[in-house]
């Protein structure tokens, strides 16, 4: 199939034996993992040629990572590079799992019987091997790896059960091109920032450096230049084509991390064989001589030298290679044509919203009070109750501890619940979310805060590519419970501009499976936060809780000093996906959320016959309530403070049409613009006057 494969026997016979300090049995075991990975790559290309294979990014040239697995314990959580076939097979062998090769080829075939993703994607992951599945997004798994490393000691400190042993370390692997990505550099910086403060951070970073990012070359020596002299980061370097040298250095690195609970960086010098993937034409960017030079450095040949030195003959080494080919091709033939996911319902099953009854059973305790509260005070009280009810809950973000948040929403919580559970992070949104992702798979309940909605866009792939997809790619064997609080929307007075008055939430509404809460009233906010925490804890749900800044301290609704927007702390739950109706008007239904709700209520007070539906939940939309209230009047005006393009109103109107509503419909929105400073903001944000004009026009 390729020169790497066709000339393997010839090249083995030309090798000179090399001595080795490791036993022949260990070498043979790791060689078996390397062979399985190589022949899985070759079998995947054959399967593709037969129309039964759907993934050909291989691990050829990176098989030295089998030694990294051997240097670790099988209970050390691993978040792996997509060229980690040999690591996966070596870890499987450590755990006594004999079907690792079948796992890989089932993934290539997109078979429903594949044990981690069930045919949804080809990933390296398996729950009983402590391998957390990762997607192909560049470096996106590194923030989570940092979060897992942080959460090990934190769970122990909180007395919360963790799936990881107390002395476990986290290993995460990535390529040299990925090492330049802002996600990687941010995660590594966060790990060092944490370790610098004396906080345990047992993280082993393994950079498999083959010198290429698809076709883009990494400058020689760059990885060592970038990471070899980083303060607080112990650096190790090994020839990844030499199994024994890799094992020695990986054991040193793992021992350092385990003993010191500090991060270390292990660079493996590797080669990339067989191209980036099956569709890659290397001749377009590499010379024949360059490809041939890498083939001579094939790590399987490096292991063969060591096996020859341990007493095996060339024929025995080659026979092992061919025996593994036979095994891999037999399995490939068996998995070709196995059942794949055959319905949309089956594909999306892990993305279903939580069962309301399960959530109701998990609701936290509440602190009784008759005091009437603002939105900010109600959220603060709810957060305190969640922290008080769930010992595994942690609240963290920028300025949330001693300061109590920019708007005072978290004031007093650190004093009440301790610095181990309420703490500040560094100013990096990717790392905040990565910490939450790592905490969620480590037995904790993270309550991260993103200070402003505009700042989320720095890190939104941690929600889209990692948080939302984990249950999807693991068939719910892994989940990352989370309640992500974000201050946002417009109408903030005296302190604004785009970065503090952002109304762009389209990126959230596009993510399958996440719950999006958007409260307006203080009592709803507290009850909805309780529901989100219960859903996260009981069902592993990823919840985004959007808090309207302009309503945080609002007291009045209709007239100055009427205190009509204050409410008692709630005693009843708010089910996920259910709206709230105000009034019983028969002429027009105003459908809104967030800041639009008090504006709509004031319009309803001036325009006879109007009722108001507060959606409260933007995902899942309260479709049942929406249809009922729309049908009651036969006229609907969607009051949407987000933008006309990509805003919430598009989804609301589409839901009405999809469900057969035939009444009159219209919408009013903010403009397709960023929000400027000062009074100019009124020119682009939806106004109460616009709502009233549209309401009267729709009734007439």
Buried (B, 14 or more C-beta within 10 A) or exposed (E): EBEBBEEBBEBBEEBEBBEBEBEBEBBBBBBBBBBBBBBBBBBBBBBBEEEBBBBBBBBBBBBBBBBBBBBBBBBBBBBBBBBBBBBBBBBBBBBEBEEBBBBBBBBBBBBBBBBBBBBBBBBBBBBEBBBBBBBEBBBBBBBBBBBBBBBBBBBBEBEBEBBBEEEBBBBBBBBBBBBBBEBBBBBBBBBBBBBEEEBBBBBBBBBBBBBBBEEEEBEEEBBBEBBBEBEEBBBBBBBBBBBBBBBBBBBBBBEBBBEBBBBBBBBBBBBBBBBBBBEBEBEEEBEEEEBEEBBEBBBBBBBBBBBBBBEBEBEBBBEBBEEBBEBBBEBBBEBBEBEBBEEEEBBBBBBBBBEBEEBBEBBBEBEEEEEBBBBBBBBBBBBBBBBBBBBBBBBBBBBBBEEBBBBBBBBEBBEEBEEEBBBBBEEBBBBBBBBBBBBBBBBBBBBBBBBBBBBBEBBBBBBBBBBBBBBBBBBBBBBBBBBBBBBBBBBBEEEBBBEBBBBBBBBBBEBEBBBBBBBBBBBBBBBBBBBBBBBBBBBBBBBBBBBBBBBBBBBEBEEEEEEBBBBBBBEEBBBBBBBBBBBEBBBBBBBBBBBBBBBBBBBBEEBEBBBBBBBBBBBBBBBEBBBBBBBBBBBBBBBBBBBBEBBBBBBBBEBBEEEEBEEBBBBBBBEEBBBBEEEEBEEBBBBBEBBBEBBBEBBE
